[in-house]
Amino acid sequence: MDYLQNLSPIYQLVVLVAFIGLMFGFLVVYLDNSKDYALKRDWRDKDSK
């Protein structure tokens, strides 16, 4: 943890935003692959042509 504290505040912010984005991405992938997620409206499987 000393490595993050030695970084400048701007780089600390970049690391924090990247970590939050990565966690959000994992959440989106998990919910997209979950069949029990009832609030998902999946528009990809519909034949609208």
Contacts in CASP RR format, 6 or more apart in sequence:
PFRMAT RR
TARGET T0000
AUTHOR 0000-0000-0000
METHOD contacts of the structure
MODEL  1
MDYLQNLSPIYQLVVLVAFIGLMFGFLVVYLDNSKDYALKRDWRDKDSK
4 12 0 8 1.000
4 15 0 8 1.000
7 15 0 8 1.000
31 37 0 8 1.000
31 40 0 8 1.000
32 40 0 8 1.000
END
